[in-house]
Structures are given as structure tokens and as C-alpha cells.
Amino acid sequence: MATVKTIGSSGQIALGKEHAGRQVLVEEVEPGCWVVKLGRFVPDSERWLHAARIEKALDEAIAWAEEHPAEASGLAGLELRIRR
């Protein structure tokens, strides 16, 4: 459904309160023609986390952590492990 919107003096267009806080991808396909898509986007600094190899390693680490609950440890015990 097409609607007519007016670009405000600050250069903004309101898309509706139901979309407040959401991220959008705005693509200018040609001058004056934009495609706006709702979505979730990964910052460049976190993109490496989504590589297949890294995702697999993270999934394995999370599974291990879920099966091995955290335990209290003493510094003396840790020092002995490090010195070995």
C-alpha cells in the first residue's frame, strides 16, 4: 500500500509509532527512490561472530557451559594449576 509522506525540515519521515526503535535498512536505488526494509543488523565490529566457524565454536562453548555449572574456586588452587 502506497502512502504519501512529507519530509520534515530536519529531513525526517515518520513511519508510524509501531516501528519506533526498530532498525531499518534504507537503500537509495536511484536518486530520489528509496527502499526501506525493517530488520536486525549486525554492527561491523561484531560481524566476525557470525562466521560459520566461529558460530560453531560459540555453540559448543555454550553447550559445555550449560553442562558444567560454575564452581567456586580458591586462588591458591588456581596458582597451583598455573605453576604446573
HELIX and SHEET records of a PDB file:
HELIX    1   1 LYS A   17  HIS A   19  5                                   3    
HELIX    2   2 ASP A   44  HIS A   50  5                                   7    
HELIX    3   3 ALA A   52  GLU A   67  1                                  16    
HELIX    4   4 LEU A   75  ARG A   83  1                                   9    
SHEET    1   A 2 GLN A  23  GLU A  30  0                                        
SHEET    2   A 2 CYS A  33  GLY A  39 -1                                        
END                                                                             
